Amino acid sequence: MTTAPAWPHDSLILDPRDIDLSRSPLAGKVDSETYVLGAFNPGMTRLPDGNLLLMVRVAEALRHPIRDGTIGAIRWDDGNYVLDRWPLSLVDTADPRKFMMRGGGWKVMALTSLSWLLPVELNADGTRVEAIHYDRAIAPAAPYQCYGVEDARISRIDGRYYMTTCSVSPERHSTTLYTSADAVDWTLEGIVLDHQNKDMLLFEGKPGGRFWAQTRPLGDLYFAYPPDSEWRAGPSINLATSPDALHWKPYDSPGIRPHAATLATARMGGGAPPVLTDRGWLTLWHGVEPSGVVGIYRTYWTLLDRDDPSVVVATSDTPVLEPAASLTGPLRELMYLDDVVFTTGIADGGDRWIVASGEADLACRITHVPKEAIG
């Protein structure tokens, strides 16, 4: 596999040390010390004044989750935050982001943190933080969000902002939608995709006059392709259409599928919302190579047909971005994962694309990618 090139600007713009938890939505509401496990996976859009907005996922975790033979987790409950505790004998804590319940016949987990969204305003090229808007933070507000609101993706369509998020609860692992006229005041529209359908990205435009989205339904069972197929069975990037961005119909043709010839994209999912270029819809997505507990995450690009986004116009097996140990080196004492870059936003920067990513589930990364280099 070819490695990602060096780009003219590539740096971390925000990390856990920049977050003031005294201004968190949880401040004073949890009877235990918390800390920022990560400030990462930022949705991104351009504001009307030209600045960039990051909607940063802040994962707030218990400083000392294990106590008296139990492990604890934070849960939103009708406007309050409570601590739940499970005996250590009933859980598996191998993954620092979650713990799995033993037994029961199916996978059940709880999270080691509760996530909320923090608006962070950057200058026009994304190289400097201008303001952090704690007063506009988005926190759980419904039972289907009781374990947190995660991984925003923001699209501007016909002058209105649409933000998809992953909402987590025992009820369901769902996609929720927020809308806004100005990317300042957001309205929760509710659930738009049901169980375990993650990484929903709305196209920044309406092919054929309809809303289009990339989706990524998850499951524990996939049917095999024929032995000589170019495709590998597993999670893929699907498509759906909608008349109103609320009611979605899965598209009959498949979207982007993992290739059998490489393990680098054995799992995949959507990254940044697709944007229209002269050659078609440019989509950045993540491919995951199996390795260790979570795998190695890289970012790739594909061009989709402007009229039928199920048709791939061009793609590359050279990653746009790879995990960057050189960027996270100064944060080693805070790290709990390696080998993850998770792209979540893109903005037009003139002769370059400004790309926003989460790095190591820890920090926010901004990269300038010359337009002639991809697509």
C-alpha positions as CSV (number, residue, x, y, z in Angstrom):
1,M,0.0,0.0,0.0
2,T,1.2,3.5,-0.9
3,T,1.6,5.9,2.0
4,A,-0.1,9.2,2.3
5,P,1.9,12.3,1.1
6,A,3.0,15.2,3.2
7,W,0.6,18.2,2.9
8,P,1.4,21.9,3.1
9,H,-0.4,22.3,6.4
10,D,-1.1,19.4,8.8
11,S,-1.4,20.0,12.5
12,L,-3.5,19.5,15.6
13,I,-5.8,22.4,16.3
14,L,-7.4,21.3,19.6
15,D,-6.8,18.7,22.2
16,P,-8.1,17.7,25.7
17,R,-5.9,20.3,27.4
18,D,-7.9,23.1,25.7
19,I,-11.2,22.1,27.2
20,D,-12.4,23.8,30.3
21,L,-14.6,21.3,32.1
22,S,-15.8,23.9,34.6
23,R,-17.9,25.1,31.6
24,S,-19.1,21.6,30.6
25,P,-22.8,20.7,30.5
26,L,-21.9,18.1,33.2
27,A,-20.2,20.6,35.5
28,G,-21.5,20.3,39.1
29,K,-24.0,17.6,38.0
30,V,-21.8,14.5,38.5
31,D,-20.8,13.4,41.9
32,S,-17.3,12.3,40.9
33,E,-14.3,13.8,39.2
34,T,-14.2,13.8,35.4
35,Y,-11.6,14.5,32.8
36,V,-11.5,14.8,29.0
37,L,-10.8,11.5,27.4
38,G,-10.8,13.1,24.0
39,A,-11.8,16.2,22.0
40,F,-12.0,14.8,18.5
41,N,-14.1,13.9,15.4
42,P,-15.2,17.4,14.6
43,G,-17.9,18.1,12.2
44,M,-17.0,21.2,10.1
45,T,-18.8,23.9,8.1
46,R,-18.1,27.4,6.9
47,L,-20.1,30.1,8.8
48,P,-21.8,33.0,7.0
49,D,-18.9,35.4,8.1
50,G,-16.3,33.1,6.4
51,N,-14.9,31.6,9.6
52,L,-15.0,27.8,10.1
53,L,-17.0,26.1,12.7
54,L,-15.9,22.8,14.3
55,M,-18.5,20.8,16.2
56,V,-16.1,18.9,18.5
57,R,-17.0,15.7,20.2
58,V,-15.9,16.0,23.9
59,A,-15.8,12.6,25.6
60,E,-16.0,13.3,29.3
61,A,-15.0,10.3,31.5
62,L,-14.8,9.4,35.2
63,R,-11.3,10.0,36.5
64,H,-11.6,6.9,38.7
65,P,-14.2,4.6,37.2
66,I,-13.2,1.5,39.1
67,R,-14.2,1.5,42.8
68,D,-15.0,-1.2,45.3
69,G,-15.0,-4.0,42.7
70,T,-17.3,-2.1,40.3
71,I,-16.9,0.0,37.2
72,G,-19.0,3.1,36.7
73,A,-20.4,5.1,33.7
74,I,-22.2,8.4,33.3
75,R,-25.8,8.4,32.0
76,W,-28.2,11.3,31.3
77,D,-31.5,10.9,33.0
78,D,-34.3,13.4,32.3
79,G,-32.1,16.4,32.7
80,N,-29.8,15.0,35.3
81,Y,-26.6,12.9,35.1
82,V,-26.3,9.7,37.2
83,L,-23.6,7.1,37.8
84,D,-24.3,3.5,37.0
85,R,-22.1,0.7,38.4
86,W,-21.5,-2.9,37.4
87,P,-19.5,-5.6,39.1
88,L,-16.1,-6.0,37.5
89,S,-16.7,-9.7,37.3
90,L,-19.5,-9.1,34.7
91,V,-17.5,-6.9,32.2
92,D,-14.5,-7.0,29.8
93,T,-12.5,-3.8,29.9
94,A,-9.9,-4.5,27.1
95,D,-11.1,-1.5,25.0
96,P,-10.5,1.8,26.9
97,R,-13.5,3.4,25.2
98,K,-16.1,0.9,26.5
99,F,-16.7,-2.2,28.5
100,M,-18.5,-5.3,27.3
101,M,-21.0,-7.2,29.4
102,R,-20.2,-10.9,29.8
103,G,-22.8,-13.5,29.0
104,G,-26.4,-12.9,27.7
105,G,-25.9,-14.4,24.3
106,W,-25.4,-11.2,22.4
107,K,-23.1,-8.1,22.6
108,V,-24.0,-5.6,25.2
109,M,-21.7,-2.7,26.2
110,A,-21.5,0.5,28.1
111,L,-19.2,3.5,27.5
112,T,-16.4,4.7,29.7
113,S,-17.3,8.3,28.8
114,L,-20.4,10.5,27.9
115,S,-20.0,12.7,24.8
116,W,-21.3,16.1,24.1
117,L,-20.7,18.6,21.2
118,L,-18.7,21.8,21.6
119,P,-18.8,24.5,19.0
120,V,-15.2,25.8,18.3
121,E,-14.8,28.7,15.8
122,L,-11.7,28.8,13.7
123,N,-10.3,31.5,11.3
124,A,-11.0,31.1,7.6
125,D,-8.3,28.7,6.8
126,G,-8.6,26.6,10.0
127,T,-5.2,27.4,11.4
128,R,-6.2,29.3,14.5
129,V,-8.9,29.0,17.2
130,E,-10.9,32.2,17.4
131,A,-13.5,31.3,20.1
132,I,-14.9,28.3,22.0
133,H,-18.6,28.6,22.5
134,Y,-19.4,26.7,25.7
135,D,-22.8,28.5,25.9
136,R,-23.8,26.7,22.7
137,A,-22.7,23.2,23.6
138,I,-25.1,20.4,22.5
139,A,-25.7,17.8,25.3
140,P,-28.1,14.9,25.6
141,A,-31.7,16.0,25.6
142,A,-33.7,12.9,25.0
143,P,-33.8,9.3,26.3
144,Y,-32.3,8.0,23.1
145,Q,-29.2,10.1,23.8
146,C,-28.7,9.0,27.4
147,Y,-25.1,7.7,26.8
148,G,-24.1,10.7,24.7
149,V,-24.1,12.6,21.4
150,E,-21.2,11.7,19.1
151,D,-19.4,12.4,15.8
152,A,-21.2,15.3,14.1
153,R,-21.2,15.8,10.3
154,I,-22.4,19.1,9.0
155,S,-23.7,19.9,5.5
156,R,-25.0,23.2,4.1
157,I,-27.8,22.6,1.6
158,D,-29.9,25.4,0.0
159,G,-28.6,27.8,2.6
160,R,-29.6,25.7,5.6
161,Y,-27.3,23.7,7.9
162,Y,-28.0,20.0,8.5
163,M,-26.0,18.2,11.2
164,T,-26.2,14.4,11.7
165,T,-25.0,12.9,14.9
166,C,-24.8,9.4,16.5
167,S,-27.1,9.2,19.6
168,V,-26.4,6.3,22.0
169,S,-28.7,4.6,24.5
170,P,-30.0,1.2,25.5
171,E,-33.0,2.0,23.4
172,R,-31.0,2.1,20.2
173,H,-27.8,3.2,18.5
174,S,-29.3,5.7,16.1
175,T,-28.6,8.7,13.8
176,T,-30.2,12.0,14.8
177,L,-30.6,15.2,12.9
178,Y,-30.2,18.8,14.0
179,T,-30.9,21.8,11.7
180,S,-30.1,25.4,11.8
181,A,-30.4,28.6,9.8
182,D,-27.0,30.0,11.0
183,A,-25.1,27.1,12.6
184,V,-25.5,28.9,15.9
185,D,-28.9,27.9,17.1
186,W,-29.7,24.2,16.4
187,T,-33.0,22.4,16.5
188,L,-33.1,18.7,17.3
189,E,-35.3,17.1,14.7
190,G,-35.1,13.6,16.2
191,I,-34.1,10.2,14.9
192,V,-33.8,9.8,11.2
193,L,-32.0,6.4,10.9
194,D,-32.6,3.6,13.4
195,H,-30.4,0.9,15.0
196,Q,-26.7,0.9,14.4
197,N,-26.7,3.0,11.3
198,K,-23.6,5.2,11.8
199,D,-21.7,7.7,9.7
200,M,-24.6,9.3,8.0
201,L,-23.4,12.1,5.7
202,L,-25.7,14.4,3.7
203,F,-24.5,15.5,0.3
204,E,-24.0,19.2,0.0
205,G,-26.5,19.5,-2.7
206,K,-29.5,17.7,-4.2
207,P,-28.8,15.3,-7.1
208,G,-32.1,15.0,-9.0
209,G,-33.8,17.4,-6.6
210,R,-33.6,15.0,-3.7
211,F,-31.6,14.9,-0.5
212,W,-29.0,12.2,-0.7
213,A,-27.0,10.6,2.1
214,Q,-24.3,8.1,2.6
215,T,-25.1,5.6,5.4
216,R,-23.2,2.8,7.1
217,P,-25.5,0.1,8.7
218,L,-23.7,-2.3,11.0
219,G,-24.3,-5.9,11.8
220,D,-22.7,-9.1,13.0
221,L,-23.7,-11.1,9.9
222,Y,-22.7,-10.5,6.2
223,F,-23.3,-12.8,3.3
224,A,-20.3,-13.8,1.2
225,Y,-19.6,-12.6,-2.3
226,P,-18.6,-15.3,-4.8
227,P,-15.1,-16.6,-4.4
228,D,-13.8,-14.7,-7.5
229,S,-15.6,-11.4,-6.7
230,E,-13.6,-8.1,-6.5
231,W,-15.6,-7.2,-3.4
232,R,-15.1,-8.3,0.3
233,A,-18.1,-8.9,2.5
234,G,-18.5,-6.6,5.5
235,P,-19.5,-3.0,6.4
236,S,-19.9,-0.8,3.3
237,I,-21.0,2.8,2.5
238,N,-24.6,2.7,1.4
239,L,-26.8,5.4,0.0
240,A,-30.3,6.7,0.8
241,T,-32.6,9.4,-0.6
242,S,-35.2,11.6,1.0
243,P,-37.7,14.3,0.0
244,D,-37.2,16.3,3.3
245,A,-34.0,15.0,5.1
246,L,-36.3,13.3,7.7
247,H,-37.7,10.3,5.9
248,W,-35.1,8.1,4.1
249,K,-35.3,5.3,1.6
250,P,-32.3,3.1,1.0
251,Y,-31.0,3.3,-2.5
252,D,-31.3,0.1,-4.5
253,S,-27.7,0.2,-6.0
254,P,-24.8,-0.4,-3.6
255,G,-22.4,2.5,-2.8
256,I,-18.7,2.1,-1.9
257,R,-17.7,-1.4,-1.0
258,P,-14.5,-2.9,0.4
259,H,-12.2,-4.5,-2.2
260,A,-11.2,-8.1,-1.8
261,A,-7.6,-7.3,-3.0
262,T,-6.7,-5.3,0.2
263,L,-7.1,-5.6,3.9
264,A,-6.5,-1.8,4.3
265,T,-10.2,-1.2,3.7
266,A,-11.6,-4.5,5.2
267,R,-14.0,-2.2,7.1
268,M,-15.1,1.2,5.9
269,G,-17.4,4.1,6.7
270,G,-18.2,7.6,5.6
271,G,-15.9,10.5,6.5
272,A,-16.7,14.0,5.3
273,P,-20.0,15.0,3.7
274,P,-19.7,14.7,-0.2
275,V,-19.0,18.0,-1.9
276,L,-19.6,18.7,-5.6
277,T,-16.6,19.3,-7.9
278,D,-16.3,19.7,-11.7
279,R,-15.8,15.9,-12.0
280,G,-18.5,14.8,-9.6
281,W,-19.1,14.3,-5.9
282,L,-15.9,14.1,-3.9
283,T,-16.2,11.9,-0.8
284,L,-13.6,11.3,1.8
285,W,-14.1,8.0,3.8
286,H,-12.2,5.8,6.3
287,G,-10.9,2.4,5.7
288,V,-9.8,0.2,8.5
289,E,-7.1,-2.4,8.4
290,P,-7.5,-5.2,11.0
291,S,-4.8,-4.7,13.7
292,G,-5.0,-4.9,17.5
293,V,-8.2,-3.9,19.3
294,V,-9.6,-1.3,16.9
295,G,-7.5,-1.5,13.7
296,I,-5.6,1.1,11.7
297,Y,-7.8,3.9,10.3
298,R,-6.8,5.8,7.2
299,T,-8.7,8.3,5.0
300,Y,-9.3,7.7,1.2
301,W,-11.1,9.5,-1.6
302,T,-13.6,8.6,-4.2
303,L,-15.4,10.6,-6.9
304,L,-19.1,9.8,-7.5
305,D,-21.2,10.6,-10.5
306,R,-23.0,13.9,-10.1
307,D,-26.4,12.5,-11.2
308,D,-26.2,9.0,-9.8
309,P,-23.9,8.9,-6.8
310,S,-23.9,5.0,-6.8
311,V,-21.6,5.2,-9.8
312,V,-17.9,5.5,-9.0
313,V,-16.1,7.9,-11.4
314,A,-12.6,7.6,-9.9
315,T,-10.9,6.4,-6.7
316,S,-7.5,5.7,-5.3
317,D,-6.0,3.1,-3.0
318,T,-3.4,5.7,-1.8
319,P,-4.6,7.2,1.5
320,V,-5.1,10.9,1.8
321,L,-4.4,10.8,5.5
322,E,-2.7,8.3,7.8
323,P,-2.3,8.4,11.6
324,A,0.5,10.8,12.5
325,A,2.6,9.9,15.4
326,S,4.6,13.1,14.8
327,L,1.5,15.1,15.7
328,T,0.5,13.2,18.8
329,G,4.0,12.8,20.2
330,P,3.6,15.7,22.6
331,L,0.4,14.1,23.9
332,R,1.7,10.6,24.6
333,E,0.8,10.8,28.3
334,L,-2.9,11.4,27.3
335,M,-3.1,8.7,24.6
336,Y,-5.1,5.5,24.9
337,L,-5.2,4.6,21.2
338,D,-2.8,4.6,18.3
339,D,-3.2,4.3,14.5
340,V,-6.5,6.2,14.1
341,V,-7.3,9.1,11.9
342,F,-11.1,9.7,11.4
343,T,-12.0,12.4,8.9
344,T,-15.3,14.2,9.6
345,G,-15.3,17.5,7.7
346,I,-14.3,19.3,4.5
347,A,-14.4,22.9,3.4
348,D,-13.4,24.7,0.3
349,G,-10.2,26.7,0.8
350,G,-9.8,28.0,-2.7
351,D,-6.9,26.1,-4.3
352,R,-7.1,23.5,-1.5
353,W,-9.5,21.5,0.6
354,I,-9.5,22.1,4.3
355,V,-10.0,18.7,5.9
356,A,-11.0,18.2,9.6
357,S,-10.3,14.9,11.3
358,G,-10.1,13.2,14.7
359,E,-6.7,12.0,15.6
360,A,-6.2,9.0,17.9
361,D,-9.7,9.5,19.3
362,L,-7.9,12.3,21.2
363,A,-7.5,15.6,19.3
364,C,-8.7,17.6,16.3
365,R,-6.5,17.7,13.2
366,I,-6.7,20.2,10.3
367,T,-5.0,19.3,7.0
368,H,-4.7,21.4,3.8
369,V,-4.9,19.2,0.7
370,P,-4.2,20.8,-2.7
371,K,-7.2,20.2,-4.9
372,E,-5.1,18.8,-7.8
373,A,-3.9,16.0,-5.4
374,I,-7.3,14.3,-5.1
375,G,-10.3,14.0,-7.3
